[in-house]
Amino acid sequence: MSVSETGSDRERQTQPAYFLRDHHPFRWAMCVGVHSAPSSRPHNGRVPSFPLPSNPSGAPEMTTTWDEVRHTLRTSLGAMFDIWIAPLRLHKLSLNAPVQPSVQLIAPHARIRTWVEHSYQDAIQQAWCEVLRVPSVVLQIRLDSEITSADADLCEAPSTAEASSTAVVLHQSALPTRASRRRAPRAMDEAQFTTAARSMPTWQQPPPQAQLFPGTVRAPAPKPDASARRTAASAAPVAISDSVLPSDKTFEHFVVGSCNQFAHAAARSVADDTSIIRYNPLFIYGGTGLGKTHLMVAVGHQRLAAAPNTRVLYVTAEQFTNELIESLRFKQMTEFRNKYRRDTDLLLMDDVQFVSGKERTQEELFHTFEWLRERGRQIIFTADVLPRDIRGFEPRLRTRFESGMLADMQPPDQETLIAILHEKAESCGRPIPSDVASYVAARVRGSIREIEGVVHRLDALSKLYGQHPTLAFVRAHLGNVLPDGPPRPEADDIMVEVASAFSVQVSQLLGRSKVRDLVRPRHVAMFLVRKHTGSSFPAIGRRFRRDHTTVQHGCRKIEQAMQTDMELRQIVHTIERTIGC
């Protein structure tokens, strides 16, 4: 089908054209035809020919071109790029097409292809036009399962079958500029459009019920017959494979200590699908970098190892929220709910506290939770604190989370830290001596992520200098990271010791309760964190989930009370000696 623009009244008389409304009443774009196989019908010699950029050295390197397109899309789409565009692969790029360059992308499964065609096809085409410096491109998005061995050569010209298949063509020249919108005539009303369309030859008429987007017309996909629909409905959805779940986060690589023994046992029980004891949901909570995600992902690995067809879905609460927003925006709630409900056997959701205060997200999460649990499908959540301590959480969600198994994770002790250091070093292929592990563990008393950072730095330095990591080597090259002398206590260490001294839990120090037996330990923890870490009042407030004025008030009260309360002063001094201050 030919593609043309309305440039003058004479052109309108010699070649029929029609206009379609888009979503904005003042925006208009000319309908662009569907690229098809050569037809025996006359084209009146008006098929335009667009000059392609000169390329004396042959076809451009496809990988480099695709990388440029991806960079452009990442800049324009932001976080949505990683969710929807990153899974796409470039299959074929042809600059020898009769009219426009031809691009074929591969989607891993139908859900991504449908969403990209509906929401991001315009952006992808515009990015290709910018990179190739051409006015238009022909874009096709195919499924991985549709690619055959005959398609192996990525540089060959499109086959006849491909040329006759449906494709969407975008012309930048057909998109109205800001100036052209001001002087553009009103779009035809429905009656005028129908009359104009009927006056065209049959082969130029627009496809019925076309989905209209600014500057493009997308031909509807042919409806599958009943047998094809049954086959598609019975096909198993794509499950997350081991390559998607972090490969190192398994039970074999998890170091068990007194700080995480209970959470590990609960996760093991959930991972064993044949276990009589079932905890649904399993809610793992604790501070940052203590291994909550590791345990949760390990459950997914074990389920997949026992039953490869298990449909495991691992997401963060932020990703769940972003996908919900996109689904509401583009009216794709059916696909969204199928992904998180019907197509999921095991749901792993990280950092669920992110949905606090988001009413619509909490409503959707509630119904998803109910749907999965009613059908006996396992759910695992992680969070920083207990469900009751998450502000802005709906009671119906909080009570359901508390109805399962709550497993806390505490900061590791010295022995567990040494074991974690050995495990991380061996996973890097560079074991470290025991004296080095003890030296590092005594000075790195933060999260496990900090330990991983030290191990990776030590591995890089050992490769650079060609030396084994001896104690002298560590002192010489990691002095700025691991200074000699008493290590400065971390806020987590202080909170653990304060909780132990007052016989409460760390989660209660971070909670919202105003019981006197919890308020005083909380103020003592704030006072000691301020005194021995040098953190600012706002930083301490963020850690304790309070504003900085509350922290100032708590520190001032403890300072005043210690002048007259000898028992409190003795408790504070005992805690300071325990943390090495």
N, C-alpha and C positions, 0 to 999 in steps of 0.2 A: 504494500500500500504506500502511496506517495506521502511525503511530508512536505508541507509548504507553510508559508506565513502570509498574512494579509498585509500587503504593502500599499495597495491603491485600489480604487474602484475598478480599474481595468482588470487587475489581477483577480478580484472577486468574481468578475464576470467570466473570465476564461477558465478559472478553476474553482469548483465549489469548495467552500470552507464553512465550518460551523464552530460555534463557541459554546463552551460549557461553563456553568457557574462553578466556583469552588466555594469553600466554606465562608469566605468573607464576601459581603455583597459588593465591594468595590474592587475586588481582585478578579482578574480574568486571565485566561490563557487559552491559546488555541489547542484544540484537540490534536494530539500527535498519533499518527497511525501505528498499526502493529506491523512489525517487520515480518515478512512472509516470503515464501518461495516465489521465484519469478512466475508471473502470470501471463496468460495469453492475451489478457485484456490490455487495451492501449493505456499508456500512462501519459499521453500527450506530450512526451518529451520533457516533462517538468520535474523529474526526480532530481533533486539538488545533489551536487557533488561538493563535499567539504574538503578543503585541502588539509592533509595531514602534515604534522611537523616533519621536516626533513630528517632523514636517518641514514646517512651514508654508510654507516658501519653495520647496517642490518638491524634486526629487531632488538629493542632495548632489553636489558637484563630484567626479566620479569620480577625476580625477587626484589630488586632495588625499587622498581616501579611500585610494586605492591606495598613495600615498606613505606614509601612516600605517601601513598593513599591512606594507609593505616595511621600514619602520623597526623595527617590532616583530620581524619575522623576522630582520633583520640582527642585532639585539641577542641573540636567542636562539640563532641558528645559527652566528654567527661567520664563520669563513673559508668554510664550506660555502655561505653565502648567495651569494657572488660566483660560485661554480662552477655551482650548480643553480637558484637562485631568480632571480638577476639577469636571465637570458635570457627569463624569462616576461613577457608583456604582458597588461594588462587589456583584454578585448574587450567585455564586457557586464556591467553591474551592474543588476539589477532588484529594486526593493523592493516590487513589486506582485504578487509571486508568491502563489499561493493560500495557502500555509502558511508557507514560509520565504523569506528573501531568496535570490536566485539570482545566482551569480557564475560568469562564464566567463573563463578565462585561456587564452592562446595560447602554445604551446611551439613553438620553431623547428623541431624535428624529433622523431622518435619516441623517440630515445634519452633525451632529457631528459624527455619526458612519462612514459615508463615508469618512470624512476628517481624522479621527483618523486611519482608516484602511489604507488609502493612505499614510499618513505622519508620524504617530507615532507608528505603530504597532510593528516595530522592537525594538524601545526603550522600549516599555511596556514589550515585551517578555524578553528582556535582563534584565530588572529590576526584573522580577519574577524569572528568573534563578539565579540571584545573591542572592536574599532574601531566596529562597528555597534551594539554593546550589545544583541545579540539572543542567544537561547539556541541557535540553530542556523542553518546556512546550507546551501544546495545548491551544491556546487562541481563544475564541469566543467573539464577541461583538454583543449583541442582543439589539433589541429595547424594550423599556418599554412596548409597546403595545403587544409584542409577549409573555410576561411572563404571564402564566396562574396560576390558583390556584394549579395545579398539581406540579408546580415548587416551592412551598412554602418552602419545606425542603432544606436548603442550603447545607447540609452536605451529602445528599444521592449521590449514584454513578450516573454517567450520564446514561440516558435512552438509549434505542436502537435507538430511533429517533435522539437523540443528537449525538450518536456515528456515525451514518451514515451521519450526516450533514457535510457540508464543514467546515474545520478548517485549520488554518495555523500553521505549525510546524516550530519552529526555533531551530536549533542546534548550540550551540556555537562552537562545535568542527568542524562544517562545515564552519564556518567563517575563512578565512585565516588570520594567524598572519602576522606580518611584515616580519618575516624571511621566512615564507612559500611563501609569495608573490614574494620574490626575487628568489626563486628556483622553482616556480610553472611553469609547462609547459604552452605554449600558449593555450589559449582557442580555441576550435574547431571553424572553420569558419562555415558559414551557411550550406554549403553542407555536411560537416562532421557531423554536428549536426543532419541534417535530416536523413542521413544514419544510424547513431547510434540510433536515436529514432525509425526508422522503424524496426530495427532489434530486438527491444524489444517485449515481449509479449504485447498484446493489453492492458491488465490491468496495465502495468507498463509505458505506454507511457505518456508523459507530456500533460497536458491539452492544448488545442489550445488557442492561443492568450493570454497566461498567462502574467500577469503584473509582471515584474521581478524587484526585489529589492535585495540588497546584502544579500546573504545567505538564501533567501526565494523564494518560488514560490507561488503565490496566484491564486487559481482557480477562473475564472471569474464567477460572479453571474449569474444565469439563467435570461434571458431576460423576463420581464413580457409580457403577452399577451396584445392585444389592449385594452381590457376592464380594465385590471389592470392599464395600463398606464393612461387611462382616469380617473379612480378613484383617482390615485395618484395626477394627475394634478388638479383635482377639490377639493382635500382635503385642508382645510385651514391650513396655516402654524402655527407653534406654536407661540403664542403671549406671550409677557412678562406679567407675572401676577403680582398681588399685592405683592407677596412674594419676587419678584426680585426687584421691585422698593422699596426704603426705605419707610417703613410703616409710619414713623413719618413726612415725608415731604408731607403734604397735606395742602390744603387751610385753614382747620380748625386750624392747628397748626402754621400758618404763622401770625406774628404780623405786622399789617399795621401801618405805620407812614408816616410823610411827606417825609421821605427819600426814600420810596419805593412805594408810593401810585399809581403813574402812571404805574409803571411796574406791580403792582398787578392787576390794572384794565385791562391792556392789556392781561395779562395771563388769567384772568377770561373770557374775551371775546373769546379768542382762545379755552379755555376749553369747552365753551358752543357751541357744534357743530351746534346747531340750530340758533346761533346768526347771525343776518344779517351782522354785522360788522366782517370782517375776515382780519386778518393780517398775510400774508404769504410771506416771513418768519417773525417770531418774533425774534428779535435780542436783547437779554438782556445783558447789559454790566455794569461793575462796578468793584470795588476793590475786593480783596480776602476776603472771609468770610462774605459777605453781604447778602447772601440768593439767589443768582442767580440760583444755582442748585435746591434749595428748590422750587422756583416758577416753574421751568421747570418740575420737577418731579410731582408737584401737578397737572399740566395739564394732565399728563399721568394718574394719579389716577382718576381724574374726568371723563376722556374719558372712561376708563375701567369700572367705576361704572355705567355710562350711557349705555354703549354697551360693554358687556364682551368679545365679539368676535373681538373687535378692536385690530389690530396688532400694538402694541407700541414697538418701538425699542429705547432703551436708551443706548448710548455709549459715551465714551470720544473720542476726536479727535485722541488721542494717540492710542486707541484701533482700531479705523478705519484704521489708518496708518499701524499698525502691521498686521492686518488681510489682508490688501491689499498686503503687502510684502509677506506674506505666500501664498496668492492666486497666485501672479505672479510667485513665486518660484516653486509651484507645479502645475501650469497651471489649477487652479480652479477658473478662473475669472467668469465663468457662475454662479457657486454657490454663489460667493461673490456678484455679481450684483443682483441675485435673492433675496438675504437676505436683501439688502439695498434698493431695488426698488420694485419688484413685491410683496414681502412678508411683506411690511411695509405700514401701514396707517398713522402713526404718528412717525416722526423721531425726537428724542431729542439728540442733540450733544453738549456735554460740552467742554469748553476750546478750541474753534475752532481756536484760535491763534496758537495752536500747529502745524498746517499745514503750517505756514508761511515758505517760502523758500523751500518747498518740492513740486517740480513741478509736479511730477507724481501723488502725492496724491491730489493736487489741481485740476488736470485735472479730476480725477475720481470723486472727490467731486462735481465738476461743472456739470458733466453729470448726476450724481445722483440727484443733486438739480433740474436740468431741467426736468428730468423724473418725479419726484414726483410732482413738481409744475404744470406741464402741465396736470396732472391727478387730480388736486385739493386736493392733500394730504398735510397735514400740516407739517411744518418744524419749529423747534425752535433751535436757537443757543445761546450759552453764550460765553462771552469773557471778557477780562480785560478792553479793550478799544474799541472805535469805530472802525468800519471796515477800515476807511481811515487812522487810526493811527497804523494799524498792518503792520509792515515792511515785505517785501517779499510776499505780497498778490497780486495775479493777478488782474488786473483791472476788468476783466469780473466777477470775484467772488465778488469783493468789491462792484461794482455797483448793483449787484443782491441782496446782503445783505442789501444795503441801500435802495433798492426799497420797502422793507417791513416796519415793524414798529420797530423803534429803541427806546428802553426803558432803561433808566439808573437807577442805584441804588447807593445812596449815603450812607456814614456812618451814623448810627442811632444817633439821638439826645438823650439827657438825659432821656426824658419821654419815648421814644421808648425803650431805654435800660432797663429801669425798667420794662416795660411791657414784654419784652423778658425774663428777669430774672424770673418773675413770671410764664410765660408760660413754660419755661424749667424746673423750680423746680416742678411745678405741674405734668408735664409729667413724672418726676422721682418718683412721689408719695410722695413728701416731700415738701409741701408749705413752703415758707419762709415769715417772717414778713416784713412789709413795710419798717421799719427802716433798716433792713438788706439789702433789695433790693436797697435802696437809697445809703447805705454805699458802697456796691459792685459796683453799677453803676458809682459812682463818682470816683472810682479808677481803674476800668477796662474799658478802653476807646479804646480797640482794636476791633478786629473782633468779630463776633458772635460766632465763634468757640472758642475764648478765654473765652467768657461768658459760653459756654457749659462746658469747662474744669473746670471752677471754681465751677459751679453747681454740677458736678459729684464728684469733690473733697469734696465739702461740704456734699454731700449725704453720701459718704463713711465715712467721719469722724463722722457724726452724728450716723451712724449705729455702728461704732466701739466703740464710747464712750456712746452710748445709751442716747444721749441728743438731744433736739430740737435745731435748729440753731438760737440761740439768738445773739444779737449784741456783747455781751461779749465773747461768744463762738467763733464767727467769728474773732474777734480781737486777741484772744489768739492762735487760731490754723491756721489762714491764714495770719499771720503777714508777712511772707516772700513773699506771693503772693500779698497781699493787704496792702502795708505799709501805715502807718499813714502819715499825712502831705499832701501837694499839690502833686497830681499825676503828674508823668512825662508825658508830651504830647507825643502823638504818631505822626508819620509822616503823617498818614491819616488826623488827626485833623488839623495839620498845613496846609496841602494842601487845606483843605476845607475852612479854614479861609483866606488863601491867595487868593483863587479863589473868595471868597465873597468880599474881600477888593478891588480887581481889576476888579470886575464884569465880570469874565470869569468862565468857567467850569473846574472842576478837570481834565476831559478827555483832555481838551486843554493844560493843564500843562504837561500832559504825551504825548502829540502828537508831531508831527515832524515839525509843522509850525514854521517858523523863522520870522514871523511878529513881529515888535518891541513891539506892544501892548501885545504880549504873551511871548516874550523872557524875558522881565524884571520881570513879575510875576513869571515866572519859576525859574529865578535866585534867587529871594527873597525866594521862597519856599525851594530851595536847601540850601541857607544860613541858614534859620531858622531850618531846619531839622538837619543840621550839628551842629548848635550851641546848640540846646536844647535836642537832642536825643543821641548825642555822636556817631552816626553811622559813619562808615568809608566812605571814598570817593567811593570805589568800591561798597559798599552796597547801597549808595544813587544813584549811577549810575545805578545799576540794577533796583531800584525802578522807576527811571525816564527814563529808557531804553536808557541810554547814557553811554559813557565810563567815567572813573574816572577823566580823564584830563578835560573833559567838565565841570564836577561838580566843580573841583578846580578853573577853570577859572571863572565860574559863581559866586562862593562865593567870590573870590577876587575882582571881579568887583563891587559887592554890598558893600563890606567893603570900597572900595575906594570912591564909589559914596555917601555913607552916610556921609562922611567927609565934603562934599560940598553941597549936595542936602538936604536941610532942609525938603522939602515936603516928600521925600522918607524916611528920618529918622523918621518923624512923623507917616507915614503909618506903618513902621516896628514896632515901639513901641506900636502902637494901636493893632496890631495883637498879639504881645507878651502879652499884658494885657488880651486880649480875651482868649488866651489859658492858662492863669494862670501863666505866667512866669515873 
